[in-house]
Amino acid sequence: MEKLDYKKECKDIYLPKAKPMLINVPSMKYIMVRGKGNPNSENGNYQEALQLLYGLSFTIKMSKMGENKIDGYFEYVIPPLEGLWWQEDMQGIDYAHKEKFEWISMIRQPEFVTEEVFKWACQELKKKKEIDVSKAELKEFKEGLCVQMMHIGSYDNEPKTIETIEEYIKNQNLTNDIGAKLPNGIIRRHHEIYLSDPRKTATERLKTVIRIPVVKK
């Protein structure tokens, strides 16, 4: 059976061109972990969050090998890592002060992942590793209207791409909606989707979807 690959199935969400586009992002399920600090710090909160996110995601994916058969399970490729980023008391993002970052790291989950499945995965991961699963949560995230584009290259060069997006927002009579609260309590933030593994990809070839929430004027 062919595996469902969300990147291929939902190209408008994961594979925009290197120019701004308007998109209405539907509701999706995510495992989320919140944290603070420089994502590049060794053994920092961000690295712990990634270990937890991937640990839970692989536990759910590999459940087919165990006794717990999940209703509605289908073969799939684990979707890419994503992140919501902000810095308190700042309108934009200051890349020179990454220690001030606050973030929600997250990985999309298949539709069959319920709260019951999530709790089971937490218990299974705790059996295998000494890890604080209480930091993870399963959330529905309906992002809504956004402008996004593909950024190619270093994460530190993202401000140039953000400028291009902001210019598009202005010209299309839209308003940047970062900071607005969604009905489920999630605040709309600067959003990134990481399509490349920085451990295996040259910096100048890294692909990152950058997404900014907007509203129509």
C-alpha positions in Angstrom: 0.0 0.0 0.0 1.3 3.4 -0.9 2.1 5.7 2.0 0.2 9.0 2.3 2.7 11.9 2.0 1.0 15.1 3.1 3.7 17.2 1.3 2.7 15.7 -2.0 -1.0 15.5 -1.2 -1.3 19.1 -0.1 1.3 20.9 -2.3 -0.4 24.3 -1.8 0.3 24.0 2.0 3.8 22.6 1.9 5.3 23.5 -1.5 4.7 27.1 -2.4 6.8 28.9 -5.0 9.5 31.4 -4.1 7.0 34.3 -4.3 4.1 35.2 -2.0 0.8 33.6 -2.3 -2.5 33.8 -0.4 -3.8 30.6 1.2 -6.7 29.6 3.5 -5.1 27.0 5.8 -7.7 24.4 7.0 -7.9 22.7 10.4 -5.2 20.1 11.1 -4.1 18.1 14.2 -0.7 18.7 15.7 1.3 17.5 18.6 2.7 20.7 20.0 5.5 21.5 22.5 6.0 25.1 23.9 9.3 26.5 24.9 11.7 29.4 25.1 15.3 30.1 24.1 17.8 29.9 21.3 17.0 26.9 19.1 20.7 26.4 18.4 21.7 25.8 22.1 23.0 22.3 22.6 20.9 20.3 25.1 18.5 23.3 25.3 14.7 23.4 25.5 14.3 23.3 21.7 16.4 20.1 21.3 14.3 18.5 24.1 11.1 19.5 22.3 12.3 17.9 19.1 13.1 14.7 20.9 9.6 14.6 22.4 7.9 15.5 19.1 9.6 12.9 17.0 9.5 10.3 19.8 5.7 10.6 20.0 5.2 10.9 16.2 7.3 7.7 15.5 5.5 5.9 18.4 2.2 6.5 16.7 3.5 5.7 13.2 5.1 2.4 14.4 2.0 1.3 16.4 1.2 -1.0 13.5 4.1 -3.3 14.7 2.6 -3.8 18.2 -0.5 -5.1 19.8 -2.3 -1.8 19.9 -4.2 -1.5 16.7 -5.4 2.0 16.1 -8.8 2.4 14.5 -8.5 4.0 11.0 -4.7 3.6 10.8 -3.2 4.0 7.4 0.4 4.1 6.1 1.9 7.6 6.0 5.1 9.7 5.9 5.6 11.7 9.1 5.0 15.4 8.1 7.7 18.0 8.4 8.6 19.8 11.6 6.9 23.2 12.0 7.3 26.1 14.3 5.4 29.2 15.6 7.9 31.9 16.6 7.7 35.2 18.5 9.5 37.5 21.0 7.6 39.2 23.8 7.1 42.9 23.5 8.2 42.9 19.8 6.2 43.4 16.7 8.7 41.5 14.4 11.5 39.1 15.1 15.1 40.1 16.0 17.3 37.4 14.7 20.3 38.9 16.5 18.7 37.9 19.9 17.7 34.3 19.5 17.9 33.8 23.2 14.7 35.8 23.4 12.7 33.5 21.2 9.5 31.9 22.4 8.1 29.1 20.2 5.7 26.3 19.7 7.3 23.4 17.9 4.9 21.0 16.2 4.3 18.1 13.9 1.1 17.4 12.0 -0.7 14.1 12.9 -2.9 11.9 10.7 -6.6 12.3 11.0 -6.9 9.0 13.0 -4.9 10.4 15.9 -7.4 11.0 18.8 -6.8 12.2 22.3 -6.9 8.5 23.3 -4.2 7.6 20.7 -2.1 10.6 21.9 -2.3 9.5 25.6 -1.4 6.0 24.6 1.7 7.2 22.7 2.8 9.3 25.7 2.6 6.3 28.0 4.5 4.1 25.4 7.3 6.7 25.0 7.7 7.0 28.8 8.3 3.3 29.0 11.2 3.6 26.6 12.8 6.9 27.6 13.2 9.2 30.5 11.3 12.1 29.0 8.7 14.6 30.3 5.7 13.9 28.1 3.6 16.4 30.0 5.1 19.2 27.8 3.3 17.8 24.8 -0.3 18.4 23.8 -2.6 17.4 20.9 -4.3 20.4 19.4 -6.5 21.3 16.4 -5.1 24.3 14.6 -7.1 26.1 12.0 -4.7 28.8 10.9 -7.0 30.4 8.4 -6.0 33.2 5.9 -2.3 33.6 5.5 0.4 34.7 3.0 3.3 32.3 2.5 6.3 31.7 0.2 9.3 29.4 0.0 12.5 30.7 1.5 15.7 29.1 0.2 18.9 29.5 2.1 20.0 30.3 5.6 17.5 30.9 8.4 19.4 34.1 9.2 18.5 35.5 5.8 14.7 35.1 6.4 14.2 38.8 7.0 14.6 39.4 3.2 11.8 36.9 2.5 9.6 38.4 5.2 10.1 41.9 3.6 8.8 40.4 0.3 5.8 38.9 2.1 5.0 42.2 3.9 5.1 44.1 0.7 2.7 41.7 -0.9 0.4 42.0 2.1 0.4 45.8 1.7 -0.3 45.7 -2.0 -3.1 43.2 -1.7 -5.0 45.4 0.8 -4.4 42.9 3.6 -3.3 43.3 7.3 -0.7 41.4 9.2 -2.7 39.5 11.9 0.2 38.3 14.1 -0.9 38.4 17.7 -4.6 37.7 17.2 -6.1 34.9 19.3 -7.9 32.0 17.6 -11.1 30.4 19.2 -9.0 27.5 20.7 -6.6 29.9 22.5 -3.7 29.6 20.0 -2.3 33.0 19.1 -1.5 33.6 15.4 2.2 33.8 15.0 5.1 33.8 12.5 5.0 30.3 11.1 7.8 28.2 9.6 7.7 24.7 8.0 11.1 23.0 7.6 11.3 20.9 4.5 15.1 20.3 4.7 17.3 18.6 7.3 20.0 21.1 8.2 22.3 18.2 9.1 22.2 16.8 5.6 21.6 19.9 3.4 23.9 22.7 2.5 22.9 26.0 4.1 22.3 27.7 0.8 19.8 25.0 -0.3 17.7 24.8 2.8 13.9 25.1 2.0 11.6 26.7 4.6 8.0 27.7 4.1 7.4 31.1 5.8 3.8 31.9 6.6 2.3 35.1 8.0 -1.3 35.2 9.2 -3.4 38.0 7.7 -7.0 39.5 7.6 -8.7 41.4 4.8 -9.0 45.1 5.4 
